[in-house]
Amino acid sequence: MSKSGGLSHPVVWVAGLAWGLLAATRWAVVMAAQEGSRSAVIWHWPPWWLPVSVGLAVWLAQILSAYWQHNWLARQGLEGPRARRLAGLAWLPSLALFLVPLAEFLPPLYGGSLAPLALAKEAWPLAALAVAGAVLIQTRLAAPELIRKREEQQRRWLAPVVFILALALFAGVGARLTQVSNQVGKFMGGDEPQYLFNAHSLAVDHDLDLTEEIFLRENSYYLDPAKVIGGHGGWTKDGRWISKHRPGLPALMAPFYAWGLYLGQGPRKTATVCLWLLAAWMVTEVFWLGRLFTRREGPALLGAATAALAMPGLIYSNLAFPEIAAAAFAVSAFRLMRSASRGQWGLLLLAGLLTAYLPWFHERFAVLCLVLGAYFLARMHWRSLKGLAAFALPCLVSAGLLAAYFMWLYGKPFPGQEIHAQGSYLNPRGFWEGLSGIWVDAGEGMLTYGAIWLAALAGLFWLVRRRFGDGFWCLAMAGAVYVVAGLFADWFGGINPPSRYLVAAVPFLAVGLAAGAHWGPPRYMLFVAVLGALSLAASAWVMHYPSAVYGHKVVLGSGLQFPLIDNLLPAFIFNYKAPKVNADLARIWMLLAFVALVAMNLGNQRYGPSRSLVGMLLAMLMVAGAGVAADHVGAGVLNYSNPAQRVVLWNRLSDLPRGGAAWRVGADGVEPKALMELPLPPSRYQHGAAKTASDDPQTLDIPAGNKPGLFVWGQYLALPPGRYRAAAVLSSPYAGPEQVGWLDLSENKGQSTLMSRKLTGEQLAQPVGLEFELKRWATNLEFRVGSTGLAPLRVRAMNITRLEP
């Protein structure tokens, strides 16, 4: 064996250059600008020795990795020249990393779209992860004798361990959400109080009549039930006030709620224990079903872990909504029918009871009941009279009781569409909006918060190919949930976390992930690793900032300089109200997702670094192309509508060591806007009697004669330590010495005032402001304007500027 190992192969050195160049160029801070078709980028660099040192260090680390890789292959029995050649060629996918700095330099140099620059600056860790995974896979494939079938294992103790770990995870999530719940208020979801009030009524009054809660203010919260419950139910003919939310979940939570009352603890906390148990049960069912299909525990554990850690299952393990319960009941009924032998009526009876209970969570789950009924027939369980009776009898009894319940409430056997928030069952805005938006919408989309589910869908097709019956019915269950959710008028989930209505599809998608891990090509696990990293990052962000999934706030991209999520994805709620813009953006990303699905269903388990390099290059180019198209259709990556992006830039520039060079790439005469100035349009934060001026949509008019109070507030900024100036441009017809208004800065949603300044009519002839210094991070900071009511005020502009240290 050569003393140099595999280092003599030229690919190793070129790959090292790619890794080193990537590491060195990550230090630069980019300021971009665009005027019409012309664009320019200014690169701010630290002192030259810093990026050079980092680049050389990464290159050295890559060389050491190549040396170890060659020795490892030699230990697998490969001859010296062959091991050297295979080890060297395995680094070929690393050449794709040259695309990252090229995507940052070439488009502005030739006046192209800045979307590739933005994607490269923010998503380069994913590219590095994908390339490193590709090198690792090719190294493993170079020793084919390592790829062998493992013996089937069915360790009974593993399922209880999965359940316990999932339960501990969801309890930890609950503790974390409690810790940060001051960001979103007492309840995490809009309809949670309704389910909790119903649970209170069942636990205390042993009925569903909420009259006592409304008129006697009977509840265990610091809330007025009449204000919270109003609009969520109605009177029956016999004088009872019944919620429009189904009693299925409150009936499950009622014993836990009563337990909390008995212990003198918060009943909402003990009711959440019920949700933890349901979520842990769902995760365990995923493990059982994945192991049943693949006969392997590793893929089954991957599916169970994804069901537990990825959105939306992670957040709904602690929200009092029926989604996680429906997911657990549906997947358990499915697995019981799959496991039951013909005539094994005990399992079928349990499956029938679970199926029969599903519509009591919400009537839309009746579609899942129909699919489960069809699956029962397809499994030929109807050939046994006992089996048929065991499954069908609970379903028929439940259907009759549910129809009677609806007759009592609404006078008809099925509720009308008027009971829903949108006043209809089907989305009036179009078929495509629901079915695409539920995947790619910026604020509510499944791929935005849980990109791993695209890999799971690809795995379901592998399950269809290898076990057609199992794959078809899992796809049917997930598809039933998806179609109903996409067509539902409230597909975006109301004021709730994203993809609420797809929670019931999570276990069936997770089983697809196990199938893909077992039967898919090597690139499939690479796909899982990249999308899994994105999904875990989104989950971690939600645990840090729960408001990211509450109230349609598109804030996942607020930790990035370039607002990729806000401006490249469709946003059906606020950002783009023009249907054509949303439809075009959705087509771009749905097409990319379709190509990814096809690619994940092709390939084999053979060594092929050249194919891997080509695939990596194509993947990067396709993502960049989609970004360019979305940048052209939507608002564009330089549209800094979210103040958080400017704050990110402030931090990056502040953290950059001084003394480096500045490079300009692109058109002359195009300068970046004053990114150190954070504009706060007054019209966006108006309150009370303040009205938008008729001659300027960004200006506010505050009339005279009002009681003294605040009329502009609510920016809720998170600013890092530093020196700032908050400035406002106001005017008034009164120019005397009396006070007409004031400015102030408050923190923690107005709980503490940092500083304030009185304003007289004389002072409004020029801009007024406040200079302040933050010694620590300020949360929920507001720059507010008040009026004494003495004279009319016009608020023309407001901003906060970060000053040099």
Secondary structure, 3 states (H helix, E strand, C coil): CCCCCCCCCHHHHHHHHHHHHHHHHCCCEEEEEEECCEEEEEEECCCCHHHHHHHHHHHHHHHHHHHHHHHHHHHCCCCHHHHHHHHHHCCHHHHHHHHHHHHHHHHHHCCCCCHHHHHHHHHHHHHHHHHHHHHHHHHHHCCHHHCCCCCCCCCCCHHHHHHHHHHHHHHHHHHHHHHCHHHCCCCCCCCHHHHHHHHHHHHHHCCCCCHHHHHCCCCCCCCCHHHHHCCCEEECCCCCEEECCCCHHHHHHHHHHHHHHHHCCCHHHHHHHHHHHHHHHHHHHHHHHHHHHHCCHHHHHHHHHHHHHCCCHHHHCCCCCCHHHHHHHHHHHHHHHHHCCCCCHHHHHHHHHHHHHHHHCCHHHHHHHHHHHHHHHHCCHHHCHHHHHHHHHHHHHHHHHHHHHHHHHHCCCCCCHHHCCCCCCECCCCHHHHHHHHHHCCCCCHHHHCCHHHHHHHHHHHHHHHCHHHHHHHHHHHHHHHHHHHHECCCCCCCCCCCHHHHHHHHHHHHHHHHHHHHCCHHHHHHHHHHHHHHHHHHHHHHHCHHHHCCCCCCHHHHCCCCHHHHHCCCCCCCCCCHHHHHHHHHHHHHHHHHHHHHHCCCCCCCCHHHHHHHHHHHHHHHHHHHHHHHHHCCCCCCCCCHHHHHHHHHHHHHCCCCCCEEEEECCCCCCCCCCEEECCHHHHECCCCEEECCEEEEEEECCCCCCEEEECCCCEEECCEEEEEEEEEECCCCCCCEEEEEEEEECCCCEEEEEEEEECHHHHCCEEEEEEECCCEEEEEEEEEECCCCCEEEEEEEEEECCC
